Amino acid sequence: MISRRGFLGATAAAVSYGALPAMAQQQPIRIGMLTIKSGALSAGGRQMEDGFRLFLRERAERIAGRPVEFIVADTGGQPALAKTRAQELVQRSGVQVVVGPVAAFEALAINDYLQEAEVPFLCCSAAAEDLTQRRQNPWFVRTSSTSAQPCHPLGDYVARELKYKEIVAIADDFAFGQEQTSGFQRTFEAAGGTLVKKLWAPLNVADYGSYISQIGEPDAVFAAFAGANGLRFLRQYSEYGLKGKIPLVGSMTTVDEGVLHSMGDEAIGIISAGWYSAALPGEANERFVAALRKQTGVDPGFYSEGAYSAGLALEHALKAVDGKIEDKQAFMNALRKVDIKDDPRGPWRLDSYGNPIENIYIRKTERRDGRLMNTVIKTYENVSQFWTYKPEAFLAAPVYSRNEPTKL
């Protein structure tokens, strides 16, 4: 018979030698998600949760042989509340990894806390550039992209292949919209185009009329919106008579599948770029799309697929450490080395900064079989967050913002 003291000693010894005791195998892996359930970005928040819950259901709520406890917290889309909710997840709920949040300003608000607490931070939506650039957190990895990453190929494509010379940009006036616009500007102007004007709309604006009236007569308009804002802007753009007169090109989230189902003909013909499309061919994506359609009634997009990717990254890392998430450093090392082949969006791997190197798809919104979809018309393979620039040169420049880059 083994005494309680002897049992505890043997258990400690097993942990110290890297074995996971049978009792520990039955302890749940505690995963916390930060999401938004109200306001302009709530559609993305719901879709993010849907994508991760689908991943867990497909695995009967178990990863690497261990049960999963999934805890969701609503940030309200407020940076201060996001930090409070992150602290509650870690200190009260004892989560071992944080997934999310939706918005860049939320991720920036919680990053320092999670770094100090040494909690793995698996970001599946928030795309703030500097989180994988100048403000690296060794406990942070991202499964989506930086804000500008899909917009670099788009700017190049629009200038070189669509031959547009002058473009006016309109975007949400927060970090995500600003950084997307800056990335588009950099490559569009490097390829010979000119961004003649930038219009910034508050995140919760209801009427875009005063902004649309300032567009003038460029070759095209670049639109960068998140959540339901793309839906509202495109409707008003059409109502003001610009649809069919001035072409629109857009960021990934402007015509994201999560809101595309609520759009009409105003979305047809828009060229956009992103790391995912529900129209991508392949068995993995067809299964994923069918499962989300059955669950939610709509196609998956940016937020749901980014969260599903986070689940895949988590699974690959946990399998690499035999489920031992308690060994935080070993788990984090494995997470930073993930090289995903079986994702519905296509293959991707992490760079040394913790951000995906991935395919970026140029897409055209079309109606097929009664459904709006983003048909892929060109693929840029293995796109880095630094585009074609050397990381050292890219990082020597100021971070993308409302005013950076200036005219090139």
RAUR-V383337 format. One record per run of one state. SS is the DSSP state (2 for helix, 1 for strand, 0 for the rest). FROM is the first residue (numbers start at 1). LEN is the number of residues. If there is no record, write none. Layout:
# RAUR-V383337
SS;FROM;LEN
SS;FROM;LEN
This chain:
# RAUR-V383337
0;1;3
2;4;13
0;17;5
2;22;4
0;26;3
1;29;7
0;36;6
2;42;17
0;59;3
1;62;2
0;64;2
1;66;9
0;75;4
2;79;13
0;92;5
1;97;4
0;101;3
2;104;14
0;118;2
1;120;4
0;124;5
2;129;4
0;133;7
1;140;3
0;143;6
2;149;12
0;161;5
1;166;7
0;173;2
2;175;16
0;191;3
1;194;8
0;202;7
2;209;4
0;213;7
1;220;5
0;225;4
2;229;11
0;240;7
1;247;4
0;251;1
2;252;4
0;256;1
2;257;4
0;261;4
2;265;3
0;268;3
1;271;4
0;275;8
2;283;14
0;297;5
2;302;19
0;321;7
2;328;8
0;336;3
1;339;2
0;341;7
1;348;3
0;351;5
1;356;13
0;369;2
1;371;13
0;384;7
2;391;6
0;397;12
